[in-house]
């Protein structure tokens, strides 16, 4: 295992980015860090923050805003600051419910919209009750773990996608407090203005399914809510009835 002196790590990160960024002069959507030595350097610190979110709950939007606000990216995907030598946090979905960390930011979203988005992402039928039940039960277990059951975190901040849509300043103040930095409303306003849905779409060209801007998608979401909303919430609450307090 190498000795992680700061100068050596900085040199490694710089060289890594130089090899990733294209020399054509064209912009890129984002960079994924895959070097295990860089990742392990930060994850080896027990108190390094983890950003946990179930898929389709708004993490791309949040991570892009955070990167602009803090002027440093999260692991493992960089959207803007490709010359960064430090990282805010490590983003994981924890779909297998195996992660245990002491410093956590947990982002969650209204389950009905999450399940609808998840079905679309995997191109599954939004009318298949068995698949709706599968994803609802999985998300219910995820919510149960991170909102109610886990006992290993020492520092945890809860965020909601709906809260960010309704009042991003109030939600982002929580993030600033989590990182022990001063909240700057003007800096946040500038970041939010830049990170539109179109910008997220552009910056996630590596995965075309991340953002769907079609009118059909939005219309079908309303139909899905009406037809399957109660069924989704039933499956969610079956995992942990106390979850009713969060929605």
Residue, then its C-alpha position, 0 to 999 in steps of 0.5 A: x500500500x503506498x504512503x499517502x503523502x499529500x504532494x504524492x496524492x495531488x500529483x496522482x490526481x492531476x495525472x489521472x485527470x490529464x489522462x481523462x480530459x480529451x485534448x480536442x478542446x471539446x467540452x465533456x459531460x463529466x468524468x468518472x473517477x475509477x482509480x482505486x487508489x484515489x478512492x481508497x485514500x478518501x474512503x480510508x478516513x472513517x469520517x469522510x462523508x457519504x451521500x446516500x440516495x436511492x436511484x432516481x431521487x435527484x442526486x445528479x441535480x444535488x451533486x452538481x449544485x454542491x460541486x458549484x457551491x463548494x467548488x469541489x466535486x464528489x466522488x466518483x463523478x466530476x461535472x465541472x471542477x476537473x482540476x480539483x484535488x479534494x472531494x466533498x463526499x462519496x455518493x452511493x445508492x446502497x441498493x444492497x443495504x450493505x453500507x455502514x458509515x458514521x458521516x452521512x447525508x441521506x437524500x430521499x424522495x416521495x416514493x410514488x414518483x421515485x418508483x415511476x422514474x425507476x420503472x422508466x429508467x429500466x424500461x419496465x412497464x409502468x402497469x406491471x404490478x409485480x415490478x411496481x411491488x418489487x421496486x416499492x418494497x426495495x425502496x421501503x427497505x432503503x428508507x427504513x434503514x436510513x430514516x429509522x433503523x440504522x444505529x451506526x451513523x454519528x453525524x447524519x443530515x436528511x434531505x428531501x428532493x421535494x424540499x429542494x424543489x420547494x425551498x432549496x435554500x432551507x435544504x442547502x443550509x442543512x448541507x452547509x451546517x453538515x460541512x461546517x461552512x457558512x451558508x451563502x445564499x447568493x452563491x447557492x442562487x448562482x449554482x441553482x440558476x446554472x443547474x437547470x434540467x437541461x444542464x443536468x441532461x447535458x452533463x449526464x450524456x454518459x447516461x441518457x436515461x437520467x433525465x427525461x424532458x418529454x411531455x409524455x413522461x410528465x403526463x404518464x407520471x400523473x396517470x401513474x400517481x392516480x392509478x398506483x400511488x396508493x399501492x406504492x405507499x402500501x408496499x412502502x409502509x409494509x416495510x416499516x409503518x413508522x415511515x408514515x411519519x416522513x410522508 
